[in-house]
Amino acid sequence: MVYFFNPNLSLGMPLSFLSTWIIGATRSGKTTRLLDYLSHWAESFPSTPNQPGSLLVFAATGDDRLELADRIATKTHGRFAIRTTNPLGFFQDEILLFWSLIVEKHNLKPHFPLRLRPETEQELAIRLWQNNLDQNLQLLDGQSASQITRKILDFGMLAGAAGLPLSDVPSILQRGMTGGFSLPEVAHQVGVMLQQWRNWCLERGLLTYGLVMDLYGHGLLNDKRYLESLLQRYPVLLADDVDNYPAITRQLFTHYLHHNQPIAFTYNPEGKVRLGLGADPDYLAELSGFCHIEQLPLVSQSSLSEWVDPLLLWISDTFNPWEEPVLSHGITLKGGSDGTSCVDPPLRAIQTESRAQLLRKVAEVISESIQSGYVQAQDIAIIGPGLDPIAHYTLTTILRQRQIPVQSLHDQRPLNSSPIIRTLLTLLGLVYPGLGRLIDQDAIGEMLIILSLSIPTITSTTLPIPIIDPVRAGLIADHCFQPHPENPDLLPVTHFPRWDRLGYGVCRCYEEILLWLRDQRQQHRQRLLSNPIVLLDRAIQRFLWNGGNLPYDQLAALRELLETAQHYWEVANRLHKTASPPLSNDLSVLLPPTNLGSSGETATLYRFIQLLRDGTVTANPYPTRSWIAPRGSSVTIATVFQYRAHRSWHRWQFWLDAGSSLWLTGVDSLLGAPIFLQGWNGRRWTESDQFLMGEERLVRTLKDLLGRTGERIYLCHSELGISGQEQVGPLLALINTLTPLE
């Protein structure tokens, strides 16, 4: 039975369905309709002492969960027991809750599980697989050990998301991959390494994303005791945006369908944002055959969705839907529904020769539009298939210079790119012995500048101007820094022959830094510093906090540093406690590559600093959304993937690098992801298959972006890309029909 939703129909009949599949395009009201079911079922299944169940509501990602939780709280006024989660978070929580079943089934030591972050997972795997990687590097020419390790770990994660055992990975690689990983000896070795990694982690109670999904899919979902308790705890289940869920969630949903429990889904055919990152939307879509289907019409008038078909027809070069004058600035575009004509075309072009000119031109257009009152900052989004640091820095700097705030969605800049983070790492090297090789004069100079921003002196100013300026900081570093591999030190300012020329304020500020460092060294020798995290916290409170008046980006970087450090020491302590004879010393995987002859604490610190300097960690602390810099007052800048995953909407969109081939090839898919889908045909994945997959993704992307635009799209194109080569992407033909803005 198929039920097509009529918005004028009363909610009584459709809400009585126990299993419903809500399907609709972008911004068609799917989540709103899902909340109607939630509110109805919450009234029908209240929690009682005899039945303490609650409603389980899934969102696709952690960010979506936060937004959905707010909407649920507004809808229900907090009157019902409702748990919001995302698939991976739910799997992890359930494994922690039923860890005893996992220990019993796999005959493990009863260590409380500790989840590894991706950067720590990669580092430990490299150390564990060192011998195997040395052999595979010869067969996988041109790839580093870290690149190979990341790809192998991704294979394990994709297998876990698909519900496939690790033993199937070698045959899948041989049949589906091209290149080095399809070689029988390499594929076999990959399977051995993944199994070794899995066993090593389980023996020590360590969990990764791939292992979490593997344990949940092959462990808990096959356990009758767990399945019985699941229905008792959560008699009602709702799932939003299932087009972004991994394949193993289908087994969970099927359990509810077989037991006739109330369940509802929403599905967006133009979504599938996480396809290639573990999601299997087509496999999940087969559940619609067991549900009543509600097809929602696109009732939103605040989007450019009507332009989808002519835009796609033009790009496919089947016919020209517009004549050139129609797309020119200020010329009538089409007749309105009321018989009037529209003189404000929704598609415009910004074209330059070089990319540097393009970035400046885009910033100028945005600035002039905001200052003239045509649009507000919160109504503008700058998106592109790949935002490099140069584009991000240029646009952000120009707009902020013109008093226009900018907010990045999930800024992926390395944590070590922040000066305050590099300063704190330098402080660690000055307090803990054995880290002198990681410190140089430039780092000392930068540290003095940053630390002098907040030290109270006789100079009274509220401006963020350093007391020790770059010139004087360089002089002090040249004359007062004493390098040493074990105990680097800062000498008194009098070691600089012309110290009197530095000024009283600078000398006093420098002496306060020296006194603080000496006090911390003394406490370390007296074992009053329990771990380096305490030192980081003290340094932040003393030099950087400044009464809590920190920009959000700096605050996020500091929070992520402390979270990373806390996690790193938890892992180090776990490895120390679970050291076993087969590996002689589990802590050896955290040792530096050279023999420093130092303590285990120093060795761990060495690896921690190197991890951050390699750029592996980014400033994305939890929770991920900003409560200091609201979205409502800033221009949004993001990649296409981040923008779509965030489910944003803006009146104006600026498509940066519109002529880039990345719109077709994409950068949001893991190696080998298509051959781990349930619908894979078993044949080798070729370049032709990849091209067709890219075309399908481009169509979905354009439909989704047009549905998330209210009034206007600027196609921003430079003839030369960031590499200096000519750009010939799939949108170039469309760009050439538009008259560039003067």
N, C-alpha and C positions, 0 to 999 in steps of 0.2 A: 504494500500500500504506500502510495506517495501522497504526501499532503503539502500543497503549495500554500505558503503562509499568506493570509489576507490580513493586512494591518487593521482593517475595520472589524474583524471578527473578534468576539469576546474570547478571553483567555481560558475559559473553562474547558473546552473540548481539547485543544492541543496540549494543554498543560497536564492532561490526564494520561498522556502517553508515558510509558515507563522507559522507553528508549527512543531518543530523538536525535536525528542528525540535521543540524542547522547549517546550511550551505549558503554562502553569499560572497560577493566581491568585497573589495576594500571599502571600509566605512559604510557598509550596508546595514549595520546595527546588529551584528551577530552576538557580540558580547552583551549588549543590552537585552537581547532576547534570552540569552543564557541566564542572565540575572533574574528574569521573570520566572524561569523554571526554578531557580534556586529559592526565590522568595516563596513560591507556592509549595515546594517540597519541604522547606524548612518549617512551614506551618503544619504540614501533614505528618512529618516525622520529628516531633520534638524530642529532645533528650529527656529521659526519665531515669530515676534511680535503678529501675529494672532494665532499662535499655539506654546505657550511657553513650550511644553512638552520636556521631556528628557528621556533617556534610564535608566531603573531601572535594576541593576545587583545585584543578590543575591550571596553571598558566605555562606558556612555552618556555619562558626564561625567568631569571630572578627579578629583573627589572619589571617585566610584565606582572609578576606576582605582587610587587609592591603597589603598582597602579590598581590591579584588580582588587587587592585587599581594601584599598581606600574606597573603591566603588561599592564593594559589598557592605562595608561598615555604614556607608551613607544609605544604602538601600534597605538594610535590615535594622539599622540603629543599634547594632551590637546585641540583639536579643537572642541570637542562636549560637550554638557551638559550631563554628565553621572553621575548617583548617584550609589555608591556601598554601600551595607549594608549587614547585616545578618538578618535572620528572626526575632529573638527576638528584635534586635535593631530597625528594621523597625516597628514592632508592637508598641514599646514604643514611637517612634517618631510620629507615626500616631495618637496615643492616645493623646499625648501632643498637637498636631496640631488641633485635632478635639475634644478637651476636652469639648467644649460647647455642642456638641451633646451627649456626655456621661452624662453630668450634666442634660441636658434636659430629656433624656430617663429614668434616674434613680432618677430624682427629688432630686439632691444632692445640698449641699451648694457649692457655687462657689469658693472652695479652689483650688489654683494652685497645680497640682499633684506633689508629691514628692516620688521618688522611694526608697524603702527600700532595703538595702543590705541584703544578706542572714543571716549574723550574727545578725544584728539588728532585722530582721524579727523573727528569732528564739527566741531572748530574749524577745521581746514584746509579742509574742504568749504564751510563758511560763507564763508570768505574768497575761495575760488575761485569760488563761485557768487553772489557779492554782487549783481551786476547782474541775473542771472536771478531771484534771490529778490525783489528789489524789484518786478519785474513780476508775479510769482506771488502776492505778498502781497495785491495788489488783488483777485485772483480767489479766493483762499483766505482769506476774511475771518475775523478772530478768532484767527488763529494767528501766533505769532512766527516769526522767521527760524530760530531754533534748533529749534523744533518741526517746521517744514516740512523742515528739513535732516535731522533724525533720521528722519523718516518716509520720505523719499526714499532715504536710505542703507539703511533696512530693506527697502525694495522691492528694492534691488539684492542684499541678503543673501538674501532669500527666493527670488529668481530663481536665485542661485547654488546654494542648498541643493536646489532642485528640478531642477537641471540644465538650466535654461532660459536661452537667450541673452538679453542685455540688450535686443536689438532687439524681443523679444516683450513687454516690459514695457508700452509704451504701449497696445497692443491689449488686453492683459489688464486694465489699469486702466479703459479705456473700456467694456469689456463687463461687468466684474464689480463695479466700485466704484459708490458713490453719492456725491453731493456734488461738491466742487470738483475732486478728482482724476480724476473721470470725464469732465470737459470735454475735448474733443479738443485744444484748444490747450495746456491744462495737461499732459495725458498725454504729448503730443508733446514738450513742453519737459522733462518728467521724463526721458524717454528720452535726450534730447540731453545733459542734465546728467550722467546716470549714465555715458554713454559718454565724456564729457569727463573725468569723475573717474577712470574706469578708465585712460584713456590717460595722464593726468597722473601717476598713481601708478606705472604701469609704466615710464614714462620715467625715473623717479627711483628705481626699485627699492623702492617702498613697497608693502606688502601689508596688506590689511584682511581681516576674516573673509569678507566677500562675495567679494572678489577671490581669496582662497585657494581657496574652493570652486569658483569659476568656472574658475580655471586648472587645478585638479585634474580637474574633470569634463569640460572641453572640451579639455584639453591632454594631461595624462599618461594618462588613461584611454583616450585614442584613439591612443596611441603604442605601436606593437608592441614597440619596444625596452624601454620601461618595463614593459609587461605581462609580457614574458619574464623580465626580471630580478626582477619581483615574486614569481613562482612559485618561482624559484630561491632567493630569500632567505627566503621564508616559505611552505614547502610545505603548512602546516597553518594553518587560520584558525578561530577561535572568536569569537562575538559575543554578549555578554550584554545583555539588555534592548533588542532591536532595535526595540521599539515607540517608542523615543526617538531614532531615527537619521534623518538627512536622506535624501531620495530618492536622491541621487547614490551613496550606499553600495550601492544595489541593483546598479548596474553593476559595482562591484567584486566583490560576492558572486557575481553571475552568472558572472563570469570564472572563479571557482573551480569553480562547479558544472559549467560546460561542459567543464572540463578534468579532471573527476572527482577533484578534490583533496579531502582530508578537511576538512569544514567542519561546524560545529554552531552553532545559534542558540537563544536563549531569548526567549520572547515572553509578555508579560502583557496580556491583553485589557483588564484593569482599570487598566493603567498609563497609557501615552500622556501622561506628564506634560508633555513638551515639544511636544505638539501645539499649534500656534499660534506656535511659536518656531523654526520651520524643520524640525521633524520631520514625517514622512509615514508613520505606522504602517500604515495600510491598504495603501499601495503596497508596503511591505516585506513585509506579511503574504502577498502573492501568491507569494512565494518558497516558502512551505510546500508548494505544489503540486509542487515538484521535490525534496522531502525526505521522509524517513520521519518521521512525526509521533509524538511521545511526549506523551500527555496525562497530566500529573501530577495525582494527587488531592491535595486539601488535607488533609494528614496532621497539620498543626500544631494542637494543642489549646489553644495559648496565645494565642488571639485571639477576637474577637467576631464572626467571619465568619458564624456561624449567624444573626446578627441582621440580615443584609443584606436578605433578602427581606421580612420583616415591616416593617422600617423603610421600605423603598422603597414598599411597598404603603400604608403609613399616609400617607406624604408625598404620594403620588399621589391620596389620598382615595378609593381604590376600596372599602376597607372598613376597619373599626377592628379591628386585631388584638389590641388590649388593652382591657380596661375600665379606667376611671380608677383604681380602688383597686389594681389590679395594679401600676401604675406608681408608687404612693406609696412613700415611704421606709419601709423596714422591713416591707413586706407581701410575702407569698409571690409570687414572680414566675412560676415554672414548676417543674414537677417535674424532678428530675435523672435521669440515666440509671440510677442505682442505686435509684430509688424515693424518694429523699429530696427535700426541697424546698429551694429556694434563697431565702434571706431577705435577700440582698444584691443589690439590683437593679443592673444594669450601666449604666442610664441615669438620670442625676439632673439637676436643674435648679438654677441659681443665678440668681435674678431680682431686679432692682432697678429703680428708676425712672430714675435718672440713670446715665450711664456712669462718672462718678467714683466713685459708690457701688459700682458693679459691680467696678471694678478693685481697690478696697480689700477688697471681700468675697472676691474670688477669691484675693487674697494671704493673707487671714486663713484661708480654708479650707485652702490649701496648707500654711501655716505650722503650723496646729493638727494637721493630719494627720501631718506629719513629726515634730513634737514628741511626739505621742502614740504614735508607733511603728507606725502603720498602714502607712506607706509610706516609702521613702527618697527623697532628692532626685533621684537618677538615674532613678527610676521614673516621673517626672512630666514631661509636656510641655504647654506652653501654645501653642496654635496658633490662628490666625484667618485669614480670607480676606485681610485687610490690616492690618498692625500699624503704627499711626501712632507717631510719636516720643513722644507723651504717654503712650500705653499702655505702650510699652516702658520708658520712664523710670520711670513710677510703679510698675509691677510689679517691676522690677529693684531700685529703691531700697528698697521696703518689705521685700522678701525678704532683701536683703543686710543691712538693718538688724537683721534677726532671725537673722543668721549662716547664711543659706541661700544658697549660691552659685548663680549663674544664668549660663548660657551661651547665647549667641545663635548661630543658624545663619546664616552669611553676613550679618552685620549690615550693612545698606545705608546707615548714617548717613554724611552727607558728611564727608570728611576734615577740612574746615575747622571742623567742629563741636567738634573736640578743642582745648582750650586750649594744649597743647604745640605743636600744629601752627601755630596762629595766632601763638604766640610766636616760632617759628622764621622765619615769614614776616616778622614785624616786624624781626627781626635782619637779614634780607636787606636791608630798606629802609634800615637805619641804616648798613650797610657799603658798599653799592653806590650810587653817585650816580644821581640822576634818578628816584628812586622815592618822593620825599617826599610826593607826592599820595596815596599809599596808606597813610599813617601818621597816626594822630590820638592825642590824649592818652589816650583809653581803652585803645588798643592798647598804649601805653607802660606804663600802670599794670598791665595784665594781664601783660605781659612781665616786669616787675620782680618780681611775685609768683611766677611760675612759675620764673624763674631763681634765685630765692633759696631754693628748696626744697632744693637740694643743695650750695650753696656752703659750704665749711667756715669756720666762724667760732669765736669764743671760746665761743659757745653750743653746748653739747654735748647733742644730743638725737637719738634714733632715730625720733621721730615725724615724719610728713610734714607738718610745720607750716612755713609760709613765714616766713623771717626778716623779710622786708618784708611786713607785713600790708596788707590792702586800703586802710586809711585812710592809712597813711604812703606807700603806693605812689601813691595819688591826689594827695597833697600834693607829692611829688617830681615827678610828671608835670605838675602845674599850674605849678610854679615853675622846673623845671630842663629841661623839654623845649623845644627851640627849633625850631619848624616851619620848613621851607624846601622849596620844590619840588625842588631839586637835591641839597642837602646838609643834611638834618635832623640835629640833633645833640642830645646830652644834656650839659648843663653840670654843673660840679662842684656838690656838694650845698650849698656855701656861698652859692649864688645864692638859696637859700631863706632869708629873713630869720631865721626861727626854727629853723634847722637843728639847733641844739643840743637841741631837744625831740624829735628823731627817735630819739635813743639811739645809743650807740657801735656796737652790733652792726649796726644798720640802715645807718649811715653807712659802716662798713667794707665791708659787703656791696655797697653801691651803688658804692663806689669800685673794687672788684674787677671789677664788671661794666663800668665805664667803661674801666679799663685793658685789659680783654680786647677791647672794641670798638675802641679806638684802635690796638691792636696789629694787629687784622685789617684795619683801614683802611690802615695803613702797608704791610702785606704786599700788599694789593690794588694800591696805587699802585706798588709795586716789582714787580708782576706775579708774585708768589709764590703767588697763588691761581689755580690753573689754571682752575677753574670754580666756580660756586656750590655744587656738590655737596660740594666739599671743605670749604667754610665750614659747611654743614649738618652734616657729619660731625663737624667740630671742636666745634660748639656742642653736639651731642648728647653727645659724650664729656666735655666740660667741665662741662656743667650738668645734663644729664638722665639720663645713664646710671646713675650712683649704684651702681657695682659690679655692674650687670646686674640689680639688684633692682627690675624694673619690672613692673607688672600686664600681663597679656597684651593687653588692649585698647590700652594705650598703646604697647606694643612693636609691635603690628600696625600702628598708625597711623604710627609712625616708619618702619617697614620700607616701608610703602606710599608714604610721602612720598619716600624715597630712590629707590625703584623708579620712581616717576612722574617725578622730577626727572632721573634718569639717562636714561630713555626720551625725555623732552622735549628734552634737549640732544643726544642722538643724532639725533633728527629735525631739529633746527635745524642741526646740522653737515651732515647730508645735503643739506638744502635749500641751504645755502650753497655746498657743493661742486658741486651740480648746477644752479646758477643758469643760465638759458638766455635768450637774447634774446626769444623769444616772450612771456615774462611779465616781461621786463626785470629783475626781481629776485624770485626765488622766496622769498627771506626776507621779502618784504613781507607774506606771508600770516600771519606771526607778529608783525607790528608792532602797537603799540597803536593804538586808534582816534583818538587825538589826536597831534599832532606834538610830541614831547617834545624834539626836538633833541638826542637822546642817542645813544650807541653802539648797535650791533646787540646786544651782550650785555645792555645795560640794557633794550632793547626786548623781547628774549626773556624776561627776568626779569619784566617788567611783565605780559606775556601769561600767564606761568606762574602768577604770584600771582593774577591775575584768574580764571584757570581754576579754581584751587582755591577761591577765594571764591564762585564761582558754584555750588558744590556738586556739580560734575560727577563728581569723583573720590571713591570710597569706600574704606574701609580693609579691603581684601581682598587681602593680599599673597600671594605664592606661596612655599611650598605653603599651601593654604587651611586645612588642618586644624591644630588646636592641639596642640602637644606640651608646652605649659606648663600648660594647664588641661584635664585629661582629662575626657572626657564622663562618666566613671563617677561623678562626685561632684557634679553640678550639675543643677538644673532647666533643661530645654531650653525656649527660647522661639523661635518661628519662624512664618513665614507658612505657609499650607497648601501652597503651591507648594514652598517651601524644604524643608518637612518631608517631602513625598512624594519630591522629587528626591533627598533625602539617604537615603531608604529606612530611616528610623528605626523603632523600635518601643519602646513604653512600656506599663507596666501601667495607668497612668492618663493620660487625655487631658482637657484643658480646652479646649473649643471656644469661644474668645472671640468675642463679637459673633455668637452663633449665630442671632440673628434678622435679621442683615443680608442685604440683597439681593445683596451681593457673592458669596455662596455660589452664586448662579445666574449673575450677569453676569460675574464673574471679572475679574481685572486681569492675567492672565498670557498675553495673546495680542497679537501685533503687528497693526497695522492692515493689513487686506487679506490676512492669512495664509491664510484658506480658499481664496481664488481662485488661490493659487500651488500648491495641492495637485494631484497627478497625477489624482486622482479628481474634480476640479471639473467640473461639468456644462456649463460655458460660459455659464450664465445669470447675471444680476445678483444679487449677494448682498444679500438684503433683511433687514429687522429680524426677520421671521419665521424666516428661516434662522439668524440669530444666536441667537434664543431657543431653537430646537431644539438648536443646538450647545451652548448653555449647560446645557440639561437633560441632555444626554448627558454633559457634563463633570461635572455634579453627581452623577449616578449613579456614574460611575467614581470620583469623589473619595470618596463615602461608602463604597463597597466597599473602596477602598484603605485608608482610615483605620480602618475596622472591623477589617480584617485586620492592622493595625499597633497594635491595642489589646489588652491582655491581660485586664483586669478591669473597668474602669469608665470611663465617659465623662460629663463634666459639660458640660451645655449652658448656657453663660454668656450671659445675655440682659439687656439694659437696654431699657426702653420707648423711651427717647430715645437716638439715636446720637450720634456725635461732632459732627454738624452741628446737633443739637438737634431733629431731626425724628424722627417715629415710625418704628420699624423694622418692615418688613413683608416679611421674607424667606421663602424656601420652607420653612424649618425651623420657622417660628413655630407652625404647627398642632401639631407634635409637642411643642414646648416647653410649650404651654398644657395638655397632658394630664398633665404632670409636676407633682408637688407640690414647690414650691420649698423649699430648705433653709432652716431657721430661722437 
